[in-house]
Amino acid sequence: MSWNFKTWYRHRVLENESIPDDLWRDAVARLRFLRGLTPIELKRLRECVILFLHAKQISGAHGLIITGEMHVMIAAQACILILNLDLDYYDGWVEIIVYPGEFIRDYEYVDENGVVHRARESVSGESWLGGPVILSWEDAAAADTGIGYNVVIHEFAHKLDMLNGDTNGFPPLHADMSQQAWSEAFGKAYAVFCLSIDTDETPVIDPYAAENPAEFFAVMSEAFFEMPLVVKLNFPAVYEQLALFYRQDSARRWDKS
């Protein structure tokens, strides 16, 4: 899609589609990380949400009916990541599947002896390379609890990570960013964090971040928006890289909210 046609097409969508004011006000009121946005940023986010909902299909599973509130809440959380980027970052896939609560994931893994095992576990979210994002509405609706947990931000951070292949905690960086600086910041922080988990220290972010570098990036992204002051204080180099990547200074915004 050429730039001129894309711009024209998006203007057409924005002229013909909208979000009811009451649903938008409710979403902004419920999501604290939106409260520090300037009026211009909120307008841009609202437009991004409209375009996102036009481009994506949100389907309920197990009989769940997707309401207007659910559409806006999910889209607002997904779009905060790309507020200063572009909707193109979510190209290449269409569907978001929403379960009422946690759902069962079947998977295989190979142990240290090379033996393949099959396992089942309850999860609140999942992202597929080139495929859908799957969410638990119970968890998506529980965003902004003050503990840095946000399943929507987490799964959409994985989507950004997947832009250059399988998740590895290294999304495609902007031209003005340093791959070395990213590797050093995240590599050192991940090693220190894993050591703190091994020594039973109380973690300042979700301990699931120690699972692997991809989960560390996704959990850090959650915390970057949900409790940015904690990230900036405890992981300043990681905060700097995330601020460059998302092109947002979430800690400054949080001070104003």
Secondary structure, DSSP 8 states (H G I E B T S, - for coil): --HHHHHHHHHHHHHH----HHHHHHHHHH-GGGTT--HHHHHHHHHHHHHHHHH-EEEESTT----HHHHHHHHHHHHHTTTTS-GGGGTT--EEEEESS-EEEEEEEE-TTS-EEEEEEEESEEE-TTS-EEEEHHHHTT--SSSS--HHHHHHHHHHHGGGSS-SS-----TTS-HHHHHHHHHHHHHHHHHHHHTT---SS-GGGGS-HHHHHHHHHHHHHHSHHHHHHH-HHHHHHHHHHHT--HHHHHHH-
